Amino acid sequence: MGRELTKKERMELPRQSMPTQDPMDRIKNFDEVALGLTAEMAITEAERCLECKKPRCVDGCPVGIDIPAFIHEMQEGDFKKALAIIKMANTLPAICGRVCPQEDQCEQVCVVGNKYKPVAIGRLERFVADWEVAQGGEVIMPDRQPETGFKVAIVGSGPAGLATAAELAMRGHSVTVFEALHKPGGVLVYGIPEFRLPKKIVEDEVGNLEKLGVEMRYNWVIGKIASVQELFTEYDFDAVFIGTGAGLPYFMGIPGEDYIGVYSANEFLTRVNLMKGFNFPAFDTPVGMGRRVAVVGSGNVAMDCLRTAKRLGAEEVICLYRRTRAESPARLEELEHAEEEAIDFRWLSSPVEIYGNEDARVTGVRIQKMELGEPDASGRRRPVPIEGEQYDVELDTIIMGIGQGPNPLVTQSTEGLELNRWGNIVVDEETMMTSIPGVFAGGDIVTGAATVILAMGAGKVAANGIDNYLRETVRVPKVRTA
Amino acid sequence: MPTLIEIKEIAPAFKQYLVKTPEIARKHQAGQFVIVLLHDHGERIPLTIADSDADAGTITLVVQEVGKSTMEMGLMSEGDHIEVVGPLGTPTHIENFGTCVCVGGGAGIAPLLPIARAMKGAGNEVISILGGRTKELVILRDEMTEASTEMIYTTDDGSFGAKGFVTNALDRLIEERGKPDIVVAIGPAIMMKAVADMTRPLEISTVVSLNTIMIDGTGMCGGCRVSVGGDSKFVCVDGPEFDAHTVDFDLMMKRQATFLPEEQAARLRFLEQHECKATKGTEVK
């Protein structure tokens, strides 16, 4: 490295923008939209970091990555060391570098951002993770501590489960992950599309966990093939972590929702992402999407549906949201990408009835125009119908992207598990232990639908709680595995 | 991964698979089903469980070859591996009702078998009415005979039992012997609808088991939803059994045709590729 830059010089370096596929090209393919920084760009971006003595970014990170330390190594060009620092706190950096809402976390509190644009921490994280894969060969994994002999079952292989599994494996516990689907990753695989998170990356990261000694069991629906209690009594686990996510699709409860052509976002995305329906008939699962598609909702899941519909060749793709762009729960980056891809956003629009023909196929939707009234409990202004202002739109497909609830399959089959009134599991926030001793939970099944990184953060806290519980309360493993 | 340990053709376009999958065999209860995936390009298909043996660690699947995936399964060999998820769905409510009439049509006879057996085991008098287009399509007759106290058969062509439909036989049975305490009907949607329409005015408690389009089978996608008593229910977790008198069969039958064009195209493409090997399957309307 050349001359040491001054603070001012660092801050005046331009934030490196992410190279992306051209919108008109990318709507014709499922390849990743964001292409990643080049090494040169990454080093320049790293140079923008002031290496604060009391870094606020670390507090902004749900898993507490030592951000200034890894960026320092990047400034030196030592990507390997940088990645090793990240992996001490986060075993899934290629995923988080892509899907974390950094603008609300580490980057939101970055000091550089006070006057200039914040350091692009997420892009740097993604860069070093991708760099390692591009190098080929063995990936660095944190060391595994000596075997403890304790067996821990993880229910669900989404972000919460994977983070918990990684952390516990590093601490020397014997970890088995039970996944209901035939592939690992949970929402990372069935929900988030290929163009935002290539599935190869999820497979690689899970492969890394297996190298760390984590055992993966697919097609195991806990609550059916074995109850949580049976994991203790018949399968000899010493502790169980429930990370089953927010997998229950919500519908609106308006007339016509059972017509053919109305999908939950989960169904639509699962057909495309998990089952590779975009490649029908090479893959056997059809998607059945029509030509005029509306997606209801304006969160990240809705954005994924809109952009997927566009890529599948829909002639018209409409977003119906009852509030305005400003209240949209989607990440700004996702919203902007969708706008670049010529999605027809209809703000202040709420469907009230779906029309169908004699074959029960969707033909259209009646839309109620809304206006914003007084703030509601969420602090956002409440959408209020404008009387007499309704209009019809002809459509053949409607996708409900209005949110997901906790899947009751595990919670209802587990006697004695305390739930809140929405069906989420109640936990002790410090240990993440549920009302049943030895049973822990984290991620969307506890908080309601949130983000990948919050689920991972919860997984880390739970791993700590489980580790303490095993060492201090259980003390002797049921069956010696070591 | 579960292994196909025995494959038998039990009727034209009907194959019976003995699948080694000890954990599922151990937990299976009457009324439950599995989801099967043949390979990594495959689709997840719900299949009913005809039998299970906890000691041997096996389940029995009886599959009618109606589409690409079921025909492709028919080309598999003993020793091959498939992915199996289950046991899924809520088990049948079994108790001693008194007289239980089990009505089975076509492929619906397979899931009826464990239910009939459990009903008989609980002390019910089990009268089974089995029907099919023609004699050889009335499957699992020996097994059902063992699981029932009395058997009645019907065929559309009169080649076996009484000529006509299962509903004709049910009608006669009720006329001659009065109302049974419960009816369990499993078969084509149109058959279950006809049974429901017959027992509704007579107020005979009637249960049907629905087989809708599914992906995950765990309540995640909602593709299997049906309207029951005006509420939207998920067949995979709320069912597959429902009160027959409250199911909107017309809407369900229409929803079952969601992917008809894709299914027909996939079936034809498969038949072209496997002309000499695959049985032609059965065209289901």
Interface residues (C-beta under 8 A of the other chain):
Chain A: A180 L181 H182 Y190 Y218 N219 W220 V221 K224 I225 A226 G247 L248 P249 F251 E257 D258 I260 Y263 S264 N266 E267 T270 R271 L274 M275 K276 F280 P281 A282 F283 D284 T285 P286 G288 D359 A360 N407 P408 L409
Chain B: E23 I24 K27 L37 H41 G42 E43 R44 K68 S69 E83 V84 V85 G86 P87 L88 I215 D216 G217 T218 G219 M220 C221 G222 G223 R225 V226 S227 S232 V237 L251 K254 R255 A257 T258 F259 E262 E263 A265 A266 R269
